[in-house]
Amino acid sequence: MLYPIENKVREVKNLNGIWNFRIDTDNAGIEQKWYEQPLTDVVPMAVPASYNDLFTDARLKEHVGYVWYEREFIVPDSWTDKRIVVRFGSATHHARVYLDGIEVVRHKGGFLPFETDITELLETSGIENHRLTVALSNVLDWTCLPCGEVITEEGSKYPEGYHYQESYFDFYNYSGIHRPVKIYATPKNYIRDITIKTEVEGLSPDFSDEKPVTIKDYKKLEELPTANKATVKVWVESTDEIQSVKIIDENNEIVCEKEITQSNVIDSLKDAKDSSNDVETYFAEVEVTNPKLWNPGATYLYKLCVEGKEDIYTEEFGIRTIETTDKQFKINGKPFYFKGFGRHEDSDIHGKGLDEALNIRDFNLLDWIGANSFRTSHYPYSEEQMMLADREGIVVIDEVPAVGMCFWDGQSVFAGGKVSDETLEHHLDVLSEMYQRDKNHPSVVMWSVANEAATHEEGAALYFEKVTSTMKGLDDTRPITIVHTTGPDGDKVSQWVDVICVNRYYAWYNDHGHLDVIGLQLKEEMDKWHAKYNKPIIMSEYGADTIAGYHKLPAVAFTEEFQCEYLDEYHKVFDQLEYMIGEHVWAYCDFQTKQGLNRVDGNKKGVFTRNRQPKAAAHLLRKRWK
């Protein structure tokens, strides 16, 4: 899915700002057809933002079910005879969108964009002020990602109608229109999608003999790779007749250009949803001599300009290669060691709502601490953040929101009737949506298809064989992973992934406070993983809850001293293992969770506080990573 841009034939109108908002207390709004008339009894609501923390009433903050958003907009006269689309960056989790009282689109899944063509409705409406209404449900069940269920309690111990949202993941179920809402105009014949793949020849220097064993050895590989030639393969889906593709460098100079004739069309598709015209797939192969490569921390972004008879679209991309061996992850032939974090889109007031200023602060802190990567735990982050990663050279493991697919009390998820064919179907849909959105981002170097699923259970193998084969069928250029909580003895699925990612909390959730067990237990398990699968390993989560400003000597759990000593014990093991290719501390900063006995106002495993100030561990990591 192409991101809305403006150029000489395309225009974008931003619908962010203050919308009318109403909590559907009885979840009766759809049945009562609230969308047919302007909403009543409304309050102002910011878009984009989570609505939860904007309220002072706990019943509104914790509401389970539907809420309603509404605003008006005007289409400029200059858009006459244009194709007009309404687009949501994300809406959490189930959205029904109405234009002037008529339903135009539904979407399931809270972390990826969706859009729909509204041209015909606008042309036939005969009105100037158009009303956009969104019915949005935050309910999680076992047919969606993340997974959850609504629990209803009955009897004399509970008030009538008592219910709550249960989730099996450790972050708050923030809800709302979290990312920008836009309408945009294109020519009636338009470019629908672009896919870019790059191949490189003549990489130099040759790092094939370099065998880094520890993080210090990776630091010695300072020289940046170069290449003699790159082949850029381009697929364009379009109802417009495509005439040429150009590659433009950062100096805005045309590097190469290729005309496309009808003989380059490799497929013809019919898409009744978007247009009555045929959607053709055009293919072009363009060579770039002495290309400048996209390297972590040293980026270079080209522009691909696709021109049709009516439409034009420009997509940024980077030229780089990815390869895995039994002990290494290579970008442009150079061994890469992941230094960084699991994170969340989470902050005071905004919740998971897009905050561009916060994104800039976060990337500056990543640079300050020496991080080169992060995982989008546990859902795809905003497109705006992905574009920033492309620009700043931060490497991304892009994760689908398959979190919560595990019980911790011995009950079965895959064999116990929770996960169903409908769950799998939605999982595959979200994989496709994530790929279609992020496929051209050079910062995305690996796909994560699940986090902490019950991969030891009967039924998990059949489920994840389908998931992994689908992801590989979508993208043959990037490796994939599953992030594990299951141990190597019980795991049934990692034969289908390229990199082993493990979340482990020795001396925290097991043998709490006993730092002396970490070295023995961690090394034994990592050796088992590598012996079983012969694949490189990333420690994708490790950490300890820490209260900022809490100090004790000797160190005890929850102090800043303990967090530092805890991380040090893990690092001692990592530095012994030649197959260890990365360390992602959990977590980048403190974040909000649901209420619980083991959480006091959220998860405190951050090395930064929730308002992005460093704990002692941040200085420890900065010294190690820099």
Disulfide bonds with the S-S distance in Angstrom:
none
